[in-house]
């Protein structure tokens, strides 16, 4: 069952790649979607960086600080 699922996923990916490679409209749609996603990711990262610069608690650095504090208490 799992092998068939994986095979279906791979065949779907290959079929999609062939479709995009041979169709100008599909290729331009993929490029447009990628650009939109990258823009949204950039905006999210900018927001996180601004929050960290303001002194708000950053998730990653805050988690590391808590772990360090717990270790030092033991």
N, C-alpha and C positions, 0 to 999 in steps of 0.2 A: 504494500500500500504506500509506504513512504517513498519507495523507489519510483513508483509511478507518478507520485506527486512531484518529486524532484525532476523527473524526466519531463513532465508537463510544463513545469516552470521554465526549464532550460529551453524547451522547444518554443514556448511563448516568447521568451526573450530573444531568441534567434529570429523568430518570425517578425517581431516588432522591430528589431534592428534592420532587417531586410526591407520592411515597409518604409521605415524612416529614410533609409539610404536611397531608396528608389523614388521617393515622392518629395517634391520640393515643398509642397504645402505642409506635409507632416514634419519635415526637417525644420522649416521656419517656425512651426508651432512649438516644437521641442526647444529650439533656441530661445524663443520668447519666454517660455515657461521657466527655463533655467535662469534667464536674466532676472525674472521677477522673484524667484526664490532667493537668488544671491543678494538681491537688493533688500529683501526682508531680513535675511540673516545678518547683513551688514548693519541694518537699523537696530536689530536686537542687540548685537554686540556693542554698538555705540551706546545704547542705553545702559547696558551693564557696566561699561567702562566709566560712564559718567557717574553712576551710582557708587562705584568703588572709589572714584576720585573725591566725591563729596564726603566720604567717610562712612557711608552706610555700610552695613555688614555685607560683605561679599560672600556668596554661598560657599565657594571653594575654599577661600582662605579662612572663613569662619569655621568650617568643618575641621580644618587642620588645626586651628587654634584650640578647639574644644577637645580634640584627641590629645593634643599636647598637655592640656590642663588636666585631663583625666589621668594621664600617665604620671604626671608630676605629683598628683594627690596620692597615688598608690605608693 
